[in-house]
Amino acid sequence: MDIENRKKQLLSSLPYILGVTISFIIALSIRLRPSASVFLSNGFVRFGGNDPWYHLRNVDYILNNFPNILWFDAYTQYPYGTSQVFAPLYDVFLALIIWILGFGNPSQELIHTTAAYYPAFLGALVVIPTYFAAKWLFDRRVGLLASFLIAVAPGQFLSRSIIGFNDHHIAETLLTTIIVMFLIMALRTLKEHPISFANLKNHEFSALKPVLPYIILAGISLGAYSLAWLGAVFFSFIIGIYITVQHVVDHMHKRSTDYLAITGVVVFAIALLMVLLVPELRGRSLLMRGLAGGIVAFPILTLISMELNKRNLKNYYYPLSILLLSVIVVAAAKILSPPTYSLVTSLASYFTLTGGGLTVAEASPLLIQGGVFTLQPIWYNFALAGVFSFIALAILAYVAIYKHNNREQTFLIVWSVMIIWAMLQQNRFAYYYSVNASILAAYLGVKVLDFAGWKDVDNPFKEATDGIGRWFKQIKPLHVVSLIIMVLILAYPSYDIADQQTRGTGGPNGYWIEATMWLNSNTPDPGLDYYESYDVIDSGELYPYPDTAYGVMSWWDYGHWIEVIGHRIPNANPFQQGVGGRRNSIDEENQPGASTFFTAQSEGEATAVLEAVHPDPDKAGARYVVSDVEMATGKFYAMAAWTLDTNDYYVGVQTDQGTQTVPGERYFNSMESRLHIFDGNGLEQYRLVHETPAASTAEIGYKQVYNVLFSNGNNIEESNTGYVKIFEYVEGATIAGEAPEGEIVTISTTIKTSTGRTFLYSQSMVSDGAFEFVVPYSTLGSLAGETQFDTMPVSQYAVTYGDVVEKVDVAERDVLDGNVIEL
């Protein structure tokens, strides 16, 4: 009989197994569409975004030092290096897969190819726990529809799980959905198999048997999540909020809260133990204190409930007691344990950014774009499923408050509200809410379908004989029409947006790939092994680099590309390290770094910043400066924002079309403008050594503004130049001589770039009987072991005054050593 029942259960599950499988295939196929833009014709794999490149760095390192992890990286944030920013699980698991596929010796092609496919498979796998979470929350029909909706979900969820976007964000979504799945399974099981402290006290462990596997698996999942993202205290906080809310609900309904304390302690204890097994993570106080805090807090919540019940006190004393206890704990922590107080306050402002932090695209508020409130991101990320989800959430909240309380649905409400709170502050958390939106929209969608009569339609596989035939007899036109309409309303807009999003994956364009590969091949070796096991240095201390090491100054967006493709050491990186500027208005002055360098108003000011990057006065903070046209145009405002001073870089001018905002004089005085717009013309210690081909950009418009408003007749050519330009910081050769007092002396030469473009480099001064110029270009070519530049003068320097013209050659050694050449 048991075998027969199992056959029937399996048969009745077939349409759902088939449906989830189809959803998985759809999800995977959507994510693999942009493969042509990821696997380029030259064999190069282009990973989307910035952080995926650092994950590739980690995986590369693990496979070259298997199974050791890169806990400290000296190949970024020169001259300090940086401790590992990412939790290890995502990269370790990927490296293990690659190691197995490569039989212990994987090729670089296998590493890059597997890393490109990895996020797409993880994204498609989210379909499965979404189905089970929705099924246990409601029923299998909701689970099936939810799995289909998450399969076609657009927005942040899709973009972070698309082929080539090798980042841990999709692992966060997958693991939190698995945590939710097991917690909901545990909560459902606890209804039929309640547990209490009395069971433990009387050694009645058999009472735990039905629910313990789900609790343990939830704890393992939370532990895995904590090992995949260092900010995992976020979801631990959500679980803690739910357990607190459920404590209050149960107490108000005179129900035991023992099961909440036991479940919470076991889940958090397992997660904490898993984190403790990784010694390098033990110093992450936010994560450790969050998990430990839950282990202590959950039994206290239950104890307070028990004591109040014993004393027959009013129910409302319980939430008041919790509130009072919270205030006391926070106040005591501020005095006795500042780290604990910092944990609490950091959670209260966990996602709040100011100044330059607001220019980080993924960290900006969801509904604020360009300082303007808009609902467009809701449509972009969730389409109509988002709208349905908010309606469903309101319905469930009403049911929970005024009808009946359901533990697992209360968890769904708390979980959803907390994710909404997070994504409103940082839009990237929309990739979390895609799961909530799918489940909630599916719940409402099935409710509508039930209203259309679907609740009376039997499962076609419920009976072994003639099930499908009977099912077709039950189907009426209204059923078919309602189903088609519901799928079209919920799924088609999502699919349409997803289709548009799969046209590309972002990441470095061809210009940046060419530029960073040029750095790799044509600049001196820093003298540091890329795969070395570096000594861990305390934060803020200088790394003991060899004398041959140097930094590469660029905007932080490009730091990982410079490191991973160029194998050179960036000063700033996408961890917002080395950015400089001011993080808040309390800082008295700007710190040295990328933002301060590129916004400097003179070469001398910029050089002072560059030298201040390295505390050793005998060493420069960087040898190369890399600029792209985006830094010179659209991204310049972000650089200024990090200094908390954006005034007058852009000004309003009256035109025939009304007031237009254009770059102002302060912008054109900036170091970024001097380098990219003016090619470094007139600079003494910065020379252009390479540029990529040009592209159609806003550069021409900036030059037109300069010629009309600020050139004073000294117009510059209005053309697009190299998309990426690489400059070298050098001592500069000094050319000195005599000229009649009061004469205007000019030194000039024509520079020919790697693209064949030419421009005039010149300086002028008024002689006081003598003249002296510091020039950065060599006219005699490069030296072995130094920069192999492909941009240089086409002839000697010409020094002119009056009717006199003197020609002079400058050797590369003179430029590098700062030698003086007497005329």
Disulfide bonds with the S-S distance in Angstrom:
none
